[in-house]
């Protein structure tokens, strides 16, 4: 009987810890508010990142404009821990460290996006999720 009570207590503590982690992750994703339009400029290169979908995954379009011309990249994105994973349609994926500086301002650091600061674009357009089918 004691063994059964101990197992139930351990299971209850595990469930509470799991729920706490899930709630904190959900709150962090809410503060990030990633879906939308992000933009920035660094070393003469203007970049724009459009994220659509859910709070933790979806489709993306990145446009870089600089002295060498314009480059577009499309694919899927997802949040994995404190990283933003990009899976491009026409190339290999990349993983970038994701930092929240303040509401509407994030930082990405990874291959092709070294030390970039993105600011949420201030416009009236609301990105709606695309329907598949």
C-alpha positions as CSV (number, residue, x, y, z in Angstrom):
1,X,0.0,0.0,0.0
2,X,2.8,2.4,0.9
3,X,4.5,1.7,-2.4
4,X,1.4,2.5,-4.3
5,X,1.0,5.8,-2.4
6,X,4.6,6.7,-3.1
7,X,4.2,5.9,-6.8
8,X,1.1,8.1,-6.9
9,X,2.9,11.0,-5.1
10,X,5.8,10.8,-7.6
11,X,3.5,10.7,-10.5
12,X,1.6,13.7,-9.2
13,X,4.8,15.7,-8.7
14,X,5.9,14.8,-12.2
15,X,2.6,15.9,-13.7
16,X,2.8,19.3,-11.8
17,X,6.4,19.9,-13.0
18,X,5.4,19.0,-16.6
19,X,2.4,21.4,-16.5
20,X,4.6,24.2,-15.1
21,X,7.2,23.8,-17.9
22,X,4.4,23.8,-20.5
23,X,2.8,26.9,-19.1
24,X,6.1,28.7,-19.0
25,X,6.9,27.7,-22.6
26,X,3.5,28.9,-23.7
27,X,4.0,32.3,-21.9
28,X,7.4,32.7,-23.5
29,X,6.0,32.0,-27.0
30,X,3.3,34.5,-26.3
31,X,5.9,37.2,-25.4
32,X,7.9,36.4,-28.5
33,X,4.8,36.7,-30.8
34,X,6.9,35.4,-33.7
35,X,4.3,35.2,-36.5
36,X,4.3,38.5,-38.3
37,X,6.7,40.7,-40.2
38,X,10.2,41.4,-38.9
39,X,12.9,43.7,-40.4
40,X,16.3,45.1,-39.8
41,X,19.5,46.4,-41.4
42,X,23.2,45.4,-40.8
43,X,26.3,46.2,-42.8
44,X,24.4,47.8,-45.7
45,X,22.1,44.8,-46.0
46,X,18.4,45.2,-45.4
47,X,16.5,42.1,-44.4
48,X,12.9,41.2,-43.9
49,X,11.6,38.1,-42.3
50,X,7.9,37.1,-42.6
51,X,6.8,34.4,-40.3
52,X,3.3,32.9,-40.6
53,X,1.6,30.0,-38.9
54,X,1.3,29.1,-35.2
55,X,3.1,30.6,-32.2
56,X,5.8,27.9,-32.5
57,X,6.0,26.9,-36.2
58,X,4.9,27.7,-39.7
59,X,6.1,29.0,-43.0
60,X,8.7,31.8,-43.6
61,X,9.9,34.1,-46.3
62,X,13.2,36.0,-45.9
63,X,14.3,38.7,-48.3
64,X,17.8,40.2,-48.1
65,X,18.6,43.3,-50.2
66,X,22.2,44.6,-50.4
67,X,25.0,45.6,-52.7
68,X,25.0,42.1,-54.2
69,X,21.3,42.2,-55.1
70,X,18.2,40.6,-53.7
71,X,18.0,37.1,-52.3
72,X,14.8,35.3,-51.2
73,X,14.5,32.2,-49.1
74,X,11.3,30.3,-48.3
75,X,10.6,27.3,-46.1
76,X,9.4,26.2,-42.7
77,X,10.3,27.5,-39.3
78,X,9.9,26.1,-35.8
79,X,11.0,26.9,-32.3
80,X,13.1,24.2,-30.6
81,X,14.0,25.3,-27.0
82,X,15.7,28.6,-27.3
83,X,16.5,28.1,-31.0
84,X,14.7,29.0,-34.2
85,X,15.1,26.3,-36.8
86,X,14.8,27.2,-40.5
87,X,14.2,24.5,-43.0
88,X,14.6,26.1,-46.5
89,X,12.7,24.6,-49.4
90,X,15.7,24.8,-51.8
91,X,18.7,24.3,-49.4
92,X,19.7,22.8,-46.1
93,X,18.3,24.1,-42.9
94,X,19.9,26.2,-40.3
95,X,19.5,26.7,-36.6
96,X,19.8,30.1,-35.0
97,X,20.0,31.1,-31.3
98,X,16.8,33.1,-30.5
99,X,16.9,36.0,-28.0
100,X,14.0,38.3,-26.9
101,X,15.4,41.7,-26.1
102,X,12.0,43.4,-25.5
103,X,8.5,43.3,-26.9
104,X,8.8,43.6,-30.7
105,X,12.6,43.1,-30.8
106,X,14.4,39.8,-31.2
107,X,17.9,38.7,-32.0
108,X,19.0,35.8,-34.2
109,X,22.5,34.3,-34.3
110,X,23.4,31.5,-36.6
111,X,24.6,30.6,-40.1
112,X,23.7,33.3,-42.5
113,X,22.1,35.4,-39.7
114,X,25.0,36.3,-37.6
115,X,24.1,38.8,-34.8
116,X,21.0,40.1,-36.5
117,X,18.5,42.2,-34.7
118,X,14.9,42.1,-36.0
119,X,12.3,44.7,-35.1
120,X,8.6,44.0,-35.7
121,X,7.3,46.0,-38.6
122,X,4.9,48.7,-37.5
123,X,2.0,48.5,-39.9
124,X,-1.7,47.8,-39.8
125,X,-1.5,44.5,-41.6
126,X,-2.3,41.4,-39.6
127,X,-0.8,38.1,-40.9
128,X,-3.5,35.5,-41.0
129,X,-2.6,31.8,-41.1
130,X,-2.9,30.3,-44.6
131,X,-5.3,27.5,-45.1
132,X,-3.9,24.3,-46.7
133,X,-6.0,22.3,-48.9
